Amino acid sequence: MILSKFVDELLIPPVLKPCQKNQYDTYYEVNMTEFRQSLHSELMETTVWGYEGSYPGPTIEVESGERVWIKWINNLPKKHLFPIDYTVHGAHRDVPDVRTVVHVHGASVEWESDGYPESWFTKGFEQVGPYFKKKIYQYTNNMRASTLWYHDHALGITRLNVYAGLAGFYLIRNQGERLLNLPSGQYDIPLIIQDKSFNEDGSLFYPKQPDKTVQELETSIVPEFFGDTNLVNGKIWPYLKVEARKYRFRLLNASNSRFYRIRLDSGQHMYQIGTDRGFMEYPIGIKELTLAPAERAEVIIDFTNLEGKNIVMKNDAPAPFPIGQPASQNTGTVMEFRVSLPLKSIDTSVIPSYLETLPKMNEQTASRERHLTLDQATDQYGREIMLLDNKDWEAPISENPKLGTIEIWNFINVTQDTHPIHIHLIDFQVLDRRTFDVERFKKERVIHYTSQVMPPEPQERGLKDTVRVNPNEVTRIIMHFDTFAGLYVWHCHMLEHEDYEMMRPFMVIR
């Protein structure tokens, strides 16, 4: 199937309006439903899942410190859009095929509102998972201005639910952000980037792997999924008409497994101002930007003096990353900017020389340092499986930081993939990376470093909640467990990996 590029205009997700709001609380109700939506004008409408009848879901905008209550409502059909693999943990035949639980990715919340993978619920709350606590989630939003996102997190089928369309932006704003005089309003645009593949009838394609030798194995989870088209805000290779002025873009990689290494074919700089959890201290000029699944970055692109130009956002990240197949002409194209709109008014927005103070955490204050491996194994059916610290989901909890303490985690990657590791509840700072002798480590279980310490990349020098852990490297992060106690998870955010054992619970204790 050959589709034309840049024939559909980029859609901006609507901002969700609250059901009730007073000086103390804001209350939303968000329905999850199945519907048909046009993802490309040359395709028949596609059946997708979404929040409030929209794929991607509407943007939820809140203020720092605003107390928000959200009732997430599952109104999805009982039959899933995609085949269920019943050999995957949490997806056995004794639970409903269609179940959901929403995680606001990057939010610091009490564990009952975090979207624990086993806190799932079905349509009308007819059935609930073993950890389900309440129907209405509370978000205190005691955080900096930042670009978060919400998505499904049901154990064993996260990859299917997010791929079906259950994802959207959650933006935290504050007065300090407004005082920076960044591009705002219609010039502040969120971009959710995903890859998908399609059948001839316009329906979403997700691979099946029937195994005739194992009766219960109707379909097999794949090691990773990579689509052959890129979508931005639910449109395949869209275009955006812009004025010859500065724009702020909030970039989110919401793909199942694909990494993006983004650049503009004009060769011009982008000015990065933010990471996953808020502003950096200073903007940096960059020619390219790497985003692993779930990573976010905020950039300013200046279209001044480019009237009449068409600028294409390109991607050259291999899949799998970093040593897989190079991007094709299709997967190497993301979207197009057309500098064709008349300037409505003089652009008085700025790229500030200074954004926000980010206190650096001192390694000497850490009460504990953990060493955690990223491992590759084979399951009972001969399939590839990825593990954290060589443990599966059901293994007893082994990470139990104490509330109020600072810890350093060393991620030791002995696989061939870069894994985006996401830790719920907290933000962290990347300390450094260092290569090591993997084969020697496998034999002796002792780390022999083979390089000097490498500082974090400039684009990572902010607050993070997802970090790229490269093969043959030890990646160190530091974090302060200073908000809530309770049960949370950490996992690889390649959804095929996350669904099949590369996720572990952790408990913050008092």
Secondary structure, 3 states (H helix, E strand, C coil): CCCCCCCCECCCCCECCCCEECCCEEEEEEEEEEEEECCCCCCCCEEEEEECCECCEEEEEEECCCEEEEEEEECCCCCCCCCCCCCCCCCCCCCCCCCECEEEECCCCCHHHCCCCCCCECHHHCCECCCCCCCEEEECCCCCCEEEEEEECCCCCHHHHHHHCCEEEEEEECHHHHHCCCCCHHHEEEEEEEEEEECCCCCEECCCCCCCCCCCCCCCCCCCCCCCEEEECCEECCEEEEECCEEEEEEEECCCCCCEEEEECCCCCEEEEEECCEEEEEEEEECCEEECCCCEEEEEEECCCCCCCEEEEEECCCECCCCCECCCCCCCEEEEEEEEECCCCCCCCCCCCCCCCCCCCCHHHCCEEEEEEEEEEECCCCCEEEEECCECCCCCCCCCCECCCEEEEEEEECCCCCEEEEECCCCEEEEEEEEECHHHHHHHCCCCECCCCECCCHHHCCCECEEEECCCEEEEEEEECCCCCEEEEEEECCHHHHHCCCEEEEEEEC
